[in-house]
Amino acid sequence: MNRDEWLADFAARAGIEAPSAEAVEALLDLAAVAAHSSERTAAPIACWIAGRSGLPLEQLQAEAEEIAPQRP
């Protein structure tokens, strides 16, 4: 079973529509910012917060990047 099949099955069991390919990529980008600018475990929780917030992923990505420490 690949990632997308697993996500589709999990979403169906949760009673929601599976995320689009674009949403999956946006969530992975958000998770990467959280994991690389904090502890790795921040990534799944950041995605949980994103899902609960109802805000656009583009806005949340910008907010996450603002929190991330600036790299030289």
Sequence and secondary structure as in RCSB ss.txt:
>XXXX:A:sequence
MNRDEWLADFAARAGIEAPSAEAVEALLDLAAVAAHSSERTAAPIACWIAGRSGLPLEQLQAEAEEIAPQRP
>XXXX:A:secstr
  HHHHHHHHHHHHTS    HHHHHHHHHHHHHHHHHS TTHHHHHHHHHHHH   HHHHHHHHHHHS    
